[in-house]
Structure formats: structure tokens, C-alpha cells
Amino acid sequence: MKKTQIIYAFLYLCNLNALSQDVNISSRQLPTVRFETRTVLRGSDTSSFKPTPSDDSERIKHEYKIEKDSVFFVLKADQIENGVHKNSEAILEGTTRIIDLDAIVNKQKVYKGTEIFFEMIPDISDPTKMILFSFSPSFESYKYLICSDNKQIKYKKFEVVDPSKHNQIPLLLCYADDTQNQTEKLLEKYVKNNLISITSKEEIQEKIIKYIEKGMFVYYNLSDE
């Protein structure tokens, strides 16, 4: 009986050691920027654990009245890694369309006369961790951007554009910058009145996104499907 107990104890300790090694390896491989999304419906029973923005965080409001008979409104926050959009993707069953699961903050079909209204609050009270709050009358969303201690998170808003003339309406660029402010210096030539003046999808990708090491690009689309 004692021999059996000793063997079980030995195997248990071996498993603990292996598990400990796995945990250590995983912790070393953690990315410097992490993305996590929490979305809840207004009025749901989750107020006890919901985060709240700091009092000094900027509140950015957006509204637009739909002129077409109906459109799909999709609010997205793309993860940027080494100049590339990095999101989990899924192909819709029976179609060739690809949906960025991690990127979507909200998606809904809206009809003519509807006024789209939502508010975004990038909370960087802790410069190594941003919580991007998104609020509307129908949803709340919280997206986290976390970087290493030797970097800090910053953000820039884009100039306001006419949604009827753009397929992609840029709202916010969040990025992890180093102590030398290398990313901010890169953006300087495209910033006027503290707003990024480049607004076309192609130019944003070619002149800005491709140089972002870690970050988040927030925008929305209005499409027929």
C-alpha cells in the first residue's frame, strides 16, 4: 500500500513540475499587446463587474443619419501588428465572405431616417493599458489594448469625413509608442490640429498602418450587405 502511495505521489509531483514548466513557457511568450473584447446589452445584469472610464478620459461622440433605404452598420477595431491587420477570421457558412470576429465591436442593419449614435472613450489613465469603451443606446463594448512596461499607449483621432462619400470612415488610431516617441514622430507630418488628415482607406494603410508595430485602428463601414 505504501509503495502504491509513493508512486502516486511521485507521479503527481512530476505532473506538477511539467505543468509549472508549461506555465513558465507560456508567460515568456505572451505578446506585448493583448486584445480582449467584452460586449453586453444595455440593461443586462452585469453592472457588478463592468469597468468604468476614468473621469478625465476623452469622450468622443459620433452620429450620422441614414439616407438610404437600409444599410449595414459595422463598427470595428482592428488589431495592428507589424503593419498588418491581425484578427481572428471566420468564413460565413455557404458564402465566401470572411468576418473578423475579434475586430467587430457592433454590427446592425439600420433603416432610412435612423440616426446612428455612439460614443467612444479611450481610457489611458494607465499608459500601459488602454480600455476602449464604446457606448450606444443598444450596446456597450470594452476592448483592451495592453503593452509592455517600456512602452506607452497613445491615440489620435481622424478628421471628420462625410460617410456618404467613403466606404470606410476612420475614427481612431491607438498605438504603443516607445520612450523615444518614434511612432508619434512618424505621424506628425499627417497631423493637423491634432487630427490625422489622411482619411482614404488606401492612404491610411500605405502611409500609416504599415508602420505601426502594435496598435488598434477603429473605424466603421456602411454597406448594402
Buried (B, 14 or more C-beta within 10 A) or exposed (E): EEEEEEEEEEEEEEEEEEEEEEEEEEEEEEEBBEBEBBEBEEEEEEEEEEEEBEEEBEEBEBEBEBEEEEBEBBBBBBBBBEBEBBBEEEEEEEEEEEBBEBBBBBBBEBEEEBEBBBEBBBBBEEBBBBBBBBBBEEBBBBBBBBBBEEBBBBBBBBEEBEBEEBEBBBBBBBBBBBEEEEBBEBBEEBBEEEEBEBBBBEEBBEBBBEBBBBBBBBBBBBEEE
